[in-house]
């Protein structure tokens, strides 16, 4: 019997090898850097510092800035958790410190003051330019090991700042000053993490931002997990980006749900002469399992690209009704290289353009030109920074290469693909793999080289194929 078994079992194994399904192909392993993203430490102290004991009143009317800051400062001495009883707490800028957790439980709302004087000006960077700017509502500046947690709400109450911006646009645009109005219309961000490390932002809701919602600047090892952003409540908040990662590294963004009025998830690295001077990249970024509703871009690189954007994975993202899906944008004065970008497992429904790449974005905003009647010497410092020319001009030309987009499903887009390089800066070594789209038009590619296109199926209502120009060896 042992002899029969020794012969029979190998025979049965050989037969079964023809009947059992082949193993699924193994997905490519994540690069090693993905193990290093996100906060490495979180505050451990469980000591409670109740803001109410320091004078904070939950009536939605009393300005609690000093009371809340006292609670934070007390918690910072030994580490601790700042808590709030349910209610609404009006406040101006507050500043978190090392070892502190700001815990906003369900039923707790921090209301941002609608008076700009409650946001002291600090050195910062806005839309790629270093300048003084109002502090955010909540600030983590030059700190390590800080957390903001809970299912409560931070409400920027931003409508007066939105109205201010639109009024200034009406004044500035006819004067040829569209390029500077965003910098003159000082509006507070909701949450700023700057020059900091090991920062955790988890599960809070942020709404009605006066300007950008979450700005991660010059920082590393930051986690944003489970954030909900709602910036179109009670109006149409201009430039209310969701999460902006700006010249920062090793950042993890996951499980977030953003509805805003500009870029939903955005990577930035400086603008023009000033950005090239600073020359700090955004790198080692993982964005996964997130959702975008209203907004200008599901996943955006730029338009501030001067310091370079590289080593990025964005995956498991969904967009419904977002203006644009995957986009890389810059301008011919920005410079910088966008490279090693992996975008995978994306779903979009009802977007404008599903995949967009441009190096000449929004000319009225992107290019600074001083109209007649102004004297350069008397201008504010940030105007001068914006007007500084990039020399030689070639240094201002951005470059995009090694962008890999795969496993994308798009329904009801207006345009499937719009990708345009420049004669002196081709779109290099892009790959599109396993992509299915339905759209009004297929779009086009101009000035591309070394593209790999596999299993791409675009069904356009006008039945026209993708228009290929100035690009050799490319076929859809």
C-alpha positions as CSV (number, residue, x, y, z in Angstrom):
1,X,0.0,0.0,0.0
2,X,2.8,2.4,0.8
3,X,4.2,1.8,-2.7
4,X,0.8,2.5,-4.3
5,X,0.4,5.7,-2.3
6,X,3.9,6.9,-3.2
7,X,3.0,6.5,-6.8
8,X,-0.6,7.7,-6.6
9,X,-0.2,11.0,-4.7
10,X,2.3,12.5,-7.2
11,X,0.0,11.4,-10.0
12,X,-3.0,13.1,-8.5
13,X,-1.0,16.3,-7.8
14,X,0.1,16.3,-11.5
15,X,-3.5,15.9,-12.7
16,X,-4.8,18.6,-10.4
17,X,-2.2,21.1,-11.7
18,X,-4.3,21.2,-14.9
19,X,-7.7,21.7,-13.2
20,X,-6.9,24.2,-10.4
21,X,-6.9,27.9,-11.4
22,X,-3.5,29.6,-11.8
23,X,-2.6,31.8,-8.9
24,X,-3.4,35.5,-9.3
25,X,-0.5,37.7,-10.4
26,X,1.2,39.3,-7.5
27,X,0.9,43.1,-7.4
28,X,4.1,45.0,-7.5
29,X,5.4,45.5,-4.0
30,X,5.2,49.0,-2.6
31,X,8.6,50.9,-2.5
32,X,10.3,50.9,0.8
33,X,9.6,54.5,1.4
34,X,5.9,53.8,1.9
35,X,6.8,52.2,5.3
36,X,8.1,55.5,6.5
37,X,5.1,57.8,5.8
38,X,2.9,59.2,8.5
39,X,3.5,60.2,12.1
40,X,5.9,57.9,13.9
41,X,4.9,59.0,17.3
42,X,1.7,60.4,19.0
43,X,1.3,62.0,22.3
44,X,0.9,59.4,25.1
45,X,-0.1,61.5,28.1
46,X,-3.7,60.8,29.2
47,X,-3.9,63.8,31.6
48,X,-7.0,65.9,30.8
49,X,-7.0,69.6,30.6
50,X,-10.6,70.8,30.2
51,X,-10.8,74.1,28.4
52,X,-13.8,75.0,30.5
53,X,-11.6,75.1,33.6
54,X,-9.5,77.8,31.9
55,X,-12.5,80.0,31.2
56,X,-13.7,78.7,27.8
57,X,-17.5,79.2,27.3
58,X,-19.5,77.1,24.9
59,X,-22.0,79.8,24.0
60,X,-20.8,80.4,20.4
61,X,-20.5,84.1,21.1
62,X,-17.7,84.7,23.7
63,X,-14.2,84.9,22.1
64,X,-12.3,82.0,23.8
65,X,-8.9,82.4,22.2
66,X,-7.0,83.2,25.4
67,X,-8.9,80.6,27.5
68,X,-8.2,77.8,25.0
69,X,-4.6,78.8,24.6
70,X,-4.2,78.7,28.4
71,X,-5.4,75.1,28.4
72,X,-3.0,74.2,25.6
73,X,-0.1,75.9,27.4
74,X,-0.9,74.0,30.6
75,X,-1.1,70.7,28.8
76,X,2.2,71.4,27.1
77,X,4.1,71.6,30.3
78,X,3.8,67.8,31.0
79,X,1.9,66.6,28.0
80,X,-1.9,66.1,28.0
81,X,-5.2,66.2,26.3
82,X,-7.2,69.4,25.9
83,X,-10.9,68.6,25.9
84,X,-14.2,70.5,25.6
85,X,-17.7,70.0,26.9
86,X,-20.3,69.9,24.1
87,X,-21.1,73.2,22.6
88,X,-19.8,75.9,20.3
89,X,-16.6,77.8,21.1
90,X,-15.7,81.0,19.2
91,X,-12.0,81.5,18.8
92,X,-9.3,83.2,16.9
93,X,-5.8,81.7,16.2
94,X,-4.7,79.0,18.7
95,X,-1.2,77.4,18.7
96,X,-0.7,73.7,19.6
97,X,2.5,72.6,21.3
98,X,4.7,69.5,21.7
99,X,3.0,66.5,23.4
100,X,-0.5,68.0,23.2
101,X,-3.6,66.3,21.9
102,X,-6.5,68.6,20.9
103,X,-9.5,66.4,21.3
104,X,-12.8,67.5,19.8
105,X,-15.5,65.1,20.7
106,X,-18.9,64.7,19.1
107,X,-21.0,67.7,19.8
108,X,-18.0,70.1,20.0
109,X,-17.5,72.8,17.5
110,X,-14.8,75.3,17.3
111,X,-16.0,78.4,15.4
112,X,-13.5,80.6,13.7
113,X,-13.7,84.3,14.4
114,X,-14.9,86.3,11.4
115,X,-12.7,89.3,12.4
116,X,-9.3,89.2,10.7
117,X,-7.7,90.9,13.7
118,X,-8.1,87.7,15.6
119,X,-5.6,86.0,13.3
120,X,-2.1,87.6,14.0
121,X,0.2,87.8,11.0
122,X,3.1,85.3,10.9
123,X,5.8,84.4,8.3
124,X,4.4,81.7,6.1
125,X,4.1,80.6,2.5
126,X,1.0,81.1,0.5
127,X,0.4,79.7,-3.0
128,X,4.2,79.2,-3.5
129,X,5.4,82.6,-2.2
130,X,6.9,83.3,1.2
131,X,5.3,86.3,2.9
132,X,3.6,87.4,6.1
133,X,0.0,86.1,6.3
134,X,-2.7,85.7,8.9
135,X,-2.1,82.7,11.2
136,X,-4.5,79.8,10.7
137,X,-7.4,79.1,13.0
138,X,-5.4,76.2,14.4
139,X,-1.6,76.3,14.1
140,X,1.1,73.7,14.7
141,X,4.3,75.6,14.1
142,X,7.8,74.3,14.8
143,X,6.5,71.4,16.9
144,X,6.9,67.7,17.2
145,X,4.5,65.0,18.4
146,X,1.1,66.7,18.3
147,X,-2.4,65.3,17.5
148,X,-5.8,66.6,16.7
149,X,-8.5,63.9,17.2
150,X,-12.2,63.3,17.7
151,X,-15.4,63.5,15.7
152,X,-16.1,67.1,16.4
153,X,-16.1,70.0,14.0
154,X,-13.9,73.0,13.2
155,X,-16.0,75.6,11.4
156,X,-14.0,78.4,9.8
157,X,-17.1,80.5,9.2
158,X,-15.4,81.7,6.1
159,X,-18.1,83.5,4.2
160,X,-17.0,87.1,5.1
161,X,-13.5,86.2,3.7
162,X,-15.1,84.7,0.6
163,X,-17.1,87.9,0.0
164,X,-13.9,90.0,0.6
165,X,-12.1,88.0,-2.1
166,X,-14.9,88.4,-4.7
167,X,-15.1,92.1,-4.0
168,X,-11.3,92.5,-4.6
169,X,-11.5,90.4,-7.8
170,X,-14.0,92.9,-9.2
171,X,-11.5,95.7,-8.3
172,X,-8.3,94.0,-9.4
173,X,-9.2,92.1,-12.5
174,X,-10.0,95.2,-14.7
175,X,-6.6,96.7,-13.6
176,X,-4.7,93.7,-14.9
177,X,-3.9,92.5,-11.4
178,X,-5.5,89.0,-11.4
179,X,-2.1,87.6,-10.6
180,X,-1.7,89.3,-7.2
181,X,-5.3,89.5,-5.8
182,X,-5.1,86.1,-4.1
183,X,-2.0,87.3,-2.2
184,X,-3.5,90.7,-1.2
185,X,-6.9,89.2,-0.1
186,X,-5.5,87.9,3.2
187,X,-7.8,85.1,4.4
188,X,-7.1,82.6,7.2
189,X,-6.5,79.0,6.6
190,X,-8.3,76.6,8.9
191,X,-5.4,74.3,10.0
192,X,-1.7,74.9,9.4
193,X,1.1,72.4,10.1
194,X,4.4,74.1,9.4
195,X,8.1,73.2,10.1
196,X,6.8,70.3,12.2
197,X,7.0,66.5,12.5
198,X,5.1,63.5,13.8
199,X,1.7,65.2,13.5
200,X,-1.6,63.3,13.6
201,X,-4.9,64.7,12.3
202,X,-7.7,62.2,12.7
203,X,-11.5,62.0,12.2
204,X,-12.3,65.6,12.6
205,X,-14.7,67.5,10.3
206,X,-13.6,70.9,8.9
207,X,-16.0,73.2,7.1
208,X,-16.4,76.6,5.6
209,X,-12.7,77.4,5.4
210,X,-11.9,81.1,4.8
211,X,-9.1,79.9,2.5
212,X,-7.2,76.6,2.3
213,X,-8.5,74.0,4.8
214,X,-5.4,71.9,5.8
215,X,-2.0,73.2,4.8
216,X,1.0,71.0,5.5
217,X,4.1,73.2,4.9
218,X,7.8,72.4,5.3
219,X,6.9,69.4,7.5
220,X,7.5,65.6,7.6
221,X,5.9,62.5,9.0
222,X,2.3,63.8,9.0
223,X,-0.8,61.6,9.1
224,X,-4.2,62.9,7.9
225,X,-6.7,60.1,8.5
226,X,-10.5,60.2,8.2
227,X,-10.8,63.9,7.8
228,X,-14.1,65.3,6.4
229,X,-14.0,68.6,4.6
230,X,-17.2,70.5,3.7
231,X,-16.5,74.0,2.3
232,X,-19.6,74.7,0.2
233,X,-22.0,75.0,3.1
234,X,-23.8,78.3,2.8
235,X,-22.0,79.6,-0.2
236,X,-19.3,78.9,-2.8
237,X,-15.9,79.3,-1.0
238,X,-13.2,80.4,-3.4
239,X,-9.8,78.8,-3.1
240,X,-11.0,76.5,-0.4
241,X,-8.6,73.7,-1.1
242,X,-9.0,70.5,0.9
243,X,-5.6,69.2,1.8
244,X,-2.4,70.9,0.5
245,X,0.9,69.2,1.0
246,X,3.6,71.9,0.4
247,X,7.3,71.2,0.2
248,X,6.8,68.4,2.7
249,X,7.8,64.7,2.9
250,X,6.7,61.3,4.3
251,X,3.0,62.3,4.5
252,X,0.1,59.8,4.7
253,X,-3.4,60.9,3.7
254,X,-6.1,58.2,3.9
255,X,-9.8,57.7,4.4
256,X,-10.6,61.4,3.8
257,X,-13.8,62.8,2.2
258,X,-13.5,66.3,0.7
259,X,-16.1,68.6,-0.8
260,X,-14.6,72.0,-1.5
261,X,-14.2,74.6,-4.2
262,X,-10.7,74.1,-5.4
263,X,-8.2,71.3,-5.4
264,X,-9.3,68.4,-3.2
265,X,-6.0,66.6,-2.6
266,X,-3.1,68.8,-3.9
267,X,0.7,68.6,-3.9
268,X,2.7,71.9,-4.1
269,X,6.4,72.9,-4.1
270,X,6.8,76.7,-4.6
271,X,6.1,79.2,-7.3
272,X,8.4,81.0,-9.9
273,X,11.4,82.9,-8.7
274,X,10.6,82.5,-5.0
275,X,9.9,78.8,-5.2
276,X,13.1,78.2,-7.2
277,X,15.0,80.2,-4.5
278,X,13.6,78.0,-1.7
279,X,13.9,74.8,-3.8
280,X,12.3,72.3,-1.4
281,X,10.5,69.3,-2.9
282,X,7.4,67.5,-2.0
283,X,8.3,63.9,-1.9
284,X,7.4,60.5,-0.4
285,X,3.6,61.0,-0.3
286,X,1.0,58.3,0.0
287,X,-2.7,59.2,-0.6
288,X,-5.1,56.3,-0.4
289,X,-8.8,55.4,0.0
290,X,-10.2,58.9,-0.3
291,X,-13.3,60.5,-1.8
292,X,-13.8,63.8,-3.6
293,X,-17.1,65.5,-4.3
294,X,-17.3,69.1,-5.5
295,X,-13.9,70.6,-6.1
296,X,-11.4,71.5,-8.9
297,X,-9.3,68.3,-8.8
298,X,-9.4,64.9,-7.3
299,X,-5.6,64.5,-7.3
300,X,-3.5,67.5,-8.3
301,X,0.2,68.1,-8.6
302,X,0.9,71.9,-8.9
303,X,0.5,74.5,-10.1
304,X,3.4,75.3,-7.7
305,X,6.1,72.9,-8.9
306,X,9.3,74.9,-8.5
307,X,10.9,72.6,-5.9
308,X,9.9,69.4,-7.6
309,X,7.2,66.8,-6.8
310,X,8.3,63.2,-6.7
311,X,7.9,59.7,-5.2
312,X,4.1,59.8,-4.9
313,X,1.5,57.1,-4.8
314,X,-2.2,58.0,-5.1
315,X,-4.6,55.0,-5.1
316,X,-8.0,53.9,-4.2
317,X,-9.5,57.4,-4.9
318,X,-13.1,58.2,-6.0
319,X,-14.5,61.4,-7.6
320,X,-18.1,62.3,-8.2
321,X,-18.9,65.6,-10.0
322,X,-15.3,66.9,-9.4
323,X,-14.3,69.4,-12.1
324,X,-11.1,67.5,-12.9
325,X,-9.7,64.1,-12.0
326,X,-6.0,63.4,-12.2
327,X,-4.1,66.6,-13.1
328,X,-0.6,67.9,-13.3
329,X,-0.5,71.7,-13.8
330,X,2.3,74.3,-13.9
331,X,3.3,77.4,-15.8
332,X,6.3,78.3,-17.9
333,X,7.8,80.4,-15.1
334,X,7.5,77.7,-12.4
335,X,10.2,75.3,-13.2
336,X,10.7,72.1,-11.3
337,X,10.3,68.4,-12.2
338,X,7.2,66.3,-11.5
339,X,8.3,62.6,-11.6
340,X,7.8,59.1,-10.2
341,X,4.1,59.6,-9.7
342,X,1.9,56.4,-9.5
343,X,-1.9,56.8,-9.7
344,X,-3.8,53.5,-9.4
345,X,-7.3,52.2,-8.8
346,X,-9.3,55.3,-9.5
347,X,-13.1,55.7,-10.1
348,X,-14.6,58.9,-11.5
349,X,-18.2,59.8,-12.4
350,X,-19.3,63.1,-13.9
351,X,-16.0,64.8,-13.9
352,X,-14.9,67.4,-16.4
353,X,-11.5,66.2,-17.7
354,X,-10.4,62.8,-16.3
355,X,-6.7,63.1,-17.0
356,X,-5.1,66.6,-17.6
357,X,-1.5,67.6,-17.9
358,X,-0.6,71.2,-18.8
359,X,2.5,73.4,-18.4
360,X,0.7,76.6,-19.3
361,X,-2.1,76.8,-16.8
362,X,-4.4,79.8,-16.2
363,X,-2.3,82.6,-17.8
364,X,-4.1,85.5,-16.1
365,X,-3.2,84.1,-12.7
366,X,0.1,82.4,-13.5
367,X,2.0,85.3,-15.1
368,X,2.9,88.5,-13.3
369,X,3.0,91.8,-15.2
370,X,3.0,95.2,-13.6
371,X,0.5,97.6,-15.3
372,X,1.3,101.2,-16.0
373,X,1.0,103.6,-13.1
374,X,2.9,101.6,-10.5
375,X,6.4,102.2,-9.2
376,X,8.3,99.0,-8.4
377,X,10.3,100.5,-5.5
378,X,7.1,101.3,-3.6
379,X,5.4,98.0,-4.0
380,X,4.9,95.5,-1.1
381,X,7.6,92.8,-0.8
382,X,5.3,90.0,-2.0
383,X,4.5,92.0,-5.2
384,X,8.2,92.3,-5.8
385,X,8.7,88.6,-5.2
386,X,6.0,87.8,-7.7
387,X,7.5,90.2,-10.3
388,X,11.1,88.8,-10.1
389,X,11.9,87.2,-13.4
390,X,13.2,83.7,-13.6
391,X,16.6,83.9,-15.4
392,X,17.5,82.2,-17.6
393,X,14.0,81.7,-18.9
394,X,14.7,78.0,-19.5
395,X,14.9,77.5,-15.7
396,X,11.2,78.3,-15.5
397,X,10.1,75.5,-17.8
398,X,8.7,72.6,-15.9
399,X,9.3,69.0,-16.8
400,X,7.0,66.0,-16.3
401,X,8.2,62.4,-16.5
402,X,7.6,58.9,-15.3
403,X,3.9,59.2,-14.4
404,X,2.1,55.9,-14.3
405,X,-1.7,55.8,-14.3
406,X,-3.5,52.4,-14.1
407,X,-6.8,50.7,-13.3
408,X,-8.9,53.8,-13.9
409,X,-12.7,53.6,-14.5
410,X,-14.4,56.8,-15.7
411,X,-18.1,57.4,-16.5
412,X,-19.7,60.5,-18.0
413,X,-16.6,62.7,-18.4
414,X,-16.6,65.7,-20.7
415,X,-13.0,65.0,-21.9
416,X,-11.1,61.8,-21.3
417,X,-7.5,62.9,-21.7
418,X,-5.9,66.3,-22.3
419,X,-2.1,66.2,-22.1
420,X,0.1,68.9,-23.5
421,X,3.8,69.3,-23.1
422,X,6.0,71.9,-24.8
423,X,8.4,71.8,-27.7
424,X,11.3,72.2,-25.2
425,X,9.7,70.0,-22.5
426,X,8.1,66.8,-23.7
427,X,5.8,64.7,-21.6
428,X,8.3,61.8,-21.0
429,X,7.8,58.1,-20.3
430,X,4.1,58.2,-19.2
431,X,2.2,55.0,-19.0
432,X,-1.6,54.4,-19.2
433,X,-2.7,50.8,-18.4
434,X,-6.1,49.2,-18.0
435,X,-8.2,52.3,-18.3
436,X,-11.9,52.5,-19.4
437,X,-13.6,55.8,-20.0
438,X,-16.9,57.1,-21.4
439,X,-16.8,60.8,-22.3
440,X,-18.2,63.5,-24.6
441,X,-14.8,63.8,-26.4
442,X,-11.6,61.7,-26.2
443,X,-9.3,64.7,-26.1
444,X,-5.7,64.7,-27.2
445,X,-2.0,64.4,-26.5
446,X,0.6,67.0,-27.7
447,X,4.4,66.8,-27.3
448,X,4.7,63.4,-25.7
449,X,7.5,60.9,-26.0
450,X,8.1,57.3,-24.8
451,X,4.5,56.7,-23.7
452,X,3.3,53.2,-23.0
453,X,-0.5,52.7,-23.7
454,X,-2.1,49.3,-22.8
455,X,-5.7,48.3,-22.5
456,X,-7.0,51.8,-22.8
457,X,-10.7,51.9,-24.0
458,X,-12.2,55.3,-24.5
459,X,-15.8,55.6,-25.7
460,X,-16.4,59.2,-26.9
461,X,-19.9,60.4,-27.8
462,X,-18.5,62.3,-30.8
463,X,-16.8,59.0,-31.9
464,X,-13.5,60.8,-32.6
465,X,-10.3,59.2,-31.4
466,X,-7.6,60.8,-29.3
467,X,-5.8,63.5,-31.3
468,X,-2.1,62.8,-31.3
469,X,0.2,65.7,-32.2
470,X,3.9,66.1,-32.2
471,X,4.3,62.7,-30.5
472,X,6.0,59.8,-32.1
473,X,5.2,56.1,-31.6
474,X,2.0,56.7,-29.6
475,X,-1.2,54.8,-30.3
476,X,-4.5,54.6,-28.4
